[in-house]
Amino acid sequence: MSFRTAVFSAVDVVMREQEALAGCSHVAEMVSEYLDTSHQWTIERAACAGYLTLLDRLGDKEAPISPRELDWALRTAADSGDLRVVKWLTAYQPDMECSTRVMDSAALRGHLHIIKWLHHYRDEGCTTAAMDSAAAYGRLEVVQWLHENRSEGCTTAAMDSAAAGGHLKTVQWLTANRKEGCTSVASHFALLNGHMHILRWLNEQNVEVQDADQARSPTRWARRERRLSATLLEAPRHRPRRMSTGLSCRN
């Protein structure tokens, strides 16, 4: 069975202007085949670039994609908030699983529409990193939605990182609605970043502070707290420090 090349829109427009070629559909297919560079692309690359038309063309050719490539493509689309690509990839490989990092990445960037779609149409879910990272950037709407609709919850890193970023409303909401609390890392980073309003509020509310050694695993969090304590007076004043959420996104 021969493969029939889909005609490019540009080729179709030009062909319609050439009366001598009217009815010669094979000519349009040949020109499109000559111009087609989709064989130089993979579904992963096209998805990461957000080229939906190219994805359709690759899909028509039944281009392969591995579970690892699908996961990375979904994570990249979720990170950029491109729901069209997320939907396309899911429809193309409906039985292929991805990792929880897809929803985690969407939460990190605050793309609530992606989170909601994944929640309703995929089963992988997320991890505590989703709420932790959303809190780190003060994305309170995302934090609240995850709290109300997901069961993964968060860790003390949520309030610690929200305090480090100066997001008072998020800190207040977490204090009122979650039980994880914070560690002394919260006040250390708030002080390093000059968020005195956070320090005042924590002191006024007498917020219970957990021991970092018990609240964090692995022990890198305890080591970070001790290092911060030792260098507190020498902290730079020009650039705010942000706690790592454990998520990374390839550019």
Helices and strands as residue ranges (DSSP letters): H 9-16, G 19-21, H 25-35, G 38-40, H 43-49, H 52-60, H 67-80, H 83-92, H 101-109, H 112-121, H 128-136, H 140-149, H 156-164, H 168-177, E 182-183, H 184-192, H 196-205, E 209-210, H 212-215, H 220-231, G 232-234
